[in-house]
Amino acid sequence: MQGSLMLDIAGTWLTAEDRQLLRQPEVGGLILFARNIENLRQVEDLCRAIRAVRPDILLAVDQEGGRVQRLRRDFVRLPAMREFASRADAPALAETCGWVMATEVLAAGLDFSFAPVLDLDHQRSAVVGSRAFEGDPVRATELAGAFIKGMHRAGMAATGKHFPGHGWAEADSHVAIPVDERALQALRERDLIPFQRLASALDAVMPAHVIYPQVDDKPAGFSPRWLQQILRKELDFRGVIFSDDLSMAGAHVAGDAADRIEAALTAGCDMGLVCNDRGAAELALSALQRFGAQPSPALARMRRRTSGTLEYKQDPRWRASVDTLKAAQLIV
């Protein structure tokens, strides 16, 4: 079996138990949450300590903007992506914001943020809402494409989420199992458009913990039809596939943590996330060791393409970019 595990830690520094887990070759990534973060310098120190144990590990964070922004103190408070839609120069501003976000995350020592959200805002899903660029698929594609361009310009890989679209299902997959009852054709005509048109620009995709019963009885992240037939073959996506957090309620239909990571990797994911539950992460790790899982070579494309530096705020490009976002009243 091919695939690996991304897990998390409890605090702002590594424990002996954390170090032991990180030494396991099946652990290929670590994601930081708000509880792991105090300020820019502390995050850099934590990343350095992690890489001292595992130089090859992928370090990630959710730094979308708006209400989903883990790095706050010493970092620009990014706008929700929905705020770009009404701006006259929206694509240019979105690109600038993508560059600013990526520059800051890279400077802290991380590899990438799980961004951007490609879900459409159907005015139904509270968990998506303002995280989406737009409700119109063409406009959402344009703005997300610009944001990705900014990320790439800074040296960061982009991850589109949540394939094939979480914007219609009303339930929150963190606490429930959402269902989108629409036919595949309806999804193709709207929600799949950003993923289809940006497939060649995206370095990774994260599927939704949503069941689309007219397509498959499994959530998209556990569905070979969604991941292998539609995403890989029809959309010709060649990047990395990350599962969404397998500890979320929307993933529990697949069984315990060992069953979930097996189902995700068998369906086509390259890396499974198991977060906020150390026991579940250890169970998933044991399963990968039992399967003799090997990391996917594709994961290399997620590594940071620039070293980043804590002195980035002295770069004239940085000041000009921040001033542009301030002038547009997107940040304060």
Number of C-alpha atoms within 10 A of each C-alpha: 13 17 27 27 27 25 26 22 22 16 14 17 16 17 12 8 9 16 16 11 18 23 14 13 18 23 24 24 21 23 21 25 21 15 11 20 20 14 14 19 15 15 22 20 15 21 21 16 15 22 16 11 15 18 11 14 21 22 25 23 20 19 24 21 23 15 13 14 20 19 26 15 11 11 16 17 18 22 22 19 25 19 18 22 18 9 14 10 11 18 20 18 22 27 23 25 29 29 24 23 27 31 26 24 26 26 21 25 24 27 25 28 26 20 28 28 24 33 31 31 25 19 13 15 19 16 16 23 20 20 25 24 27 26 19 15 21 15 17 26 22 19 27 27 23 22 27 30 24 25 26 21 17 22 21 29 25 26 25 26 22 26 25 30 27 32 25 23 23 19 20 20 21 17 12 16 20 23 21 19 13 14 12 15 10 10 16 14 10 16 27 22 22 28 26 18 15 19 20 14 18 23 23 25 31 24 25 24 32 29 23 22 15 11 18 15 13 19 24 27 33 30 23 21 18 24 25 17 14 15 24 18 13 12 19 14 23 16 20 23 29 27 29 26 21 28 20 18 16 25 30 16 14 18 11 16 24 19 15 25 31 22 19 29 26 16 18 25 29 24 27 29 22 29 23 16 15 15 12 19 26 17 17 28 26 15 19 24 15 9 12 12 19 16 18 16 11 14 22 13 15 21 18 22 16 13 13 20 14 15 8 15 14 9 9 10 12 17 13 12 17 20 14 17 19 12 11 16 12 19 15 13
